[in-house]
């Protein structure tokens, strides 16, 4: 599994659908939802203003990538690497994923449907993967992008983000990447990010997450 996490949420929270409707295959069991990585496929049928959460992601243009609303399994993968991803977002001046109820709803939509009326969602305040009403739920949205190493991209990566200190970051120019979290750049030639400052954010596309 390789996905790129966008640097920011949608400007406002969104509903999943304007009407209760089954569009793709419904996933009913929690175990199946945790292992569902079909977000890009699901969003092919959600490319309409009638599905605001997915439509926002599909219309997200930054980084020259094709973005989509993550599936429940992709959200679950993000949560299981949350500390590293938050460190990476903080390092490049991105918007951290919401994790508390202090200022906003720390709950994100997935593109995985449960039924005609409900879809899977994930709370980053504790990692609760559950479901909510497609029409009534007004939740956060974070686009992701599928990463294919065989794609001819002029992109480079920093070394794995550790979960201890963001100052532990080192350069890794190789395309041979192992499991972990990386900062994804749109140009070649990044050799070090010692003393990284958010003002150096130009050229950062997103946070790359690799597992298995």
C-alpha positions, 0 to 999 in steps of 0.5 A: 500500500502506497498513498500520498496524504495531502497537506491540508483538509478541505476548507470546510466540513462536508456531507458525504452525499446530498441524497441517501444512495448506494453507489458502490459495493457496501462494506458491512463488517468492521474487519473488511472496512479496515482492509478496504483499499479501493478508494480510488475505484469508489471515487470513479462513481462519486465524481459529481457535486451530488457527493461533496466529500469525494467531489472535493478530493477529485477536484483538488489540483495541488501537486499535479496528482490525481487525488481522491477520498480515501477508503476506510482502510486507507484512513485506518492506515493513516491513523496507524502512522499518525504520529509520523505523519503529524511530525512530517506535516509539522515539518513542512508547514502543512495542516495537521490532521484534527485529533481533538474536539477543542476547535473542530470535529476530528472525524474524517469521511471515507469513500467506503459505503456501509449502506444507502444511508451510511458510510464509514468514517474514522475519528482521529481522537482515539482511532474509532472506525465507525459509520455515519449518515451520508446526508446528515454527517458534516465531517472533515475531508483529507484528499489522498493520492495513489502512488505508483513507483513505476510512474515517470515522476520527477519526485524525490523523498526525504528519509523516513520520518521517525515518531520521536523527533522531527529533527531526526530527518535525513535525506534519502535520494533513492527510489528504493523505499521501505515501509514508513512515512516520507516527505514527497517533493515535486522536484529532484535534487533534495539532499538534506532537510537539516534545519527545515523551515515551513518557509521552504515548503515550496515544492512539497506535494504531500506526505508519502505513506508506505506499508507492505 
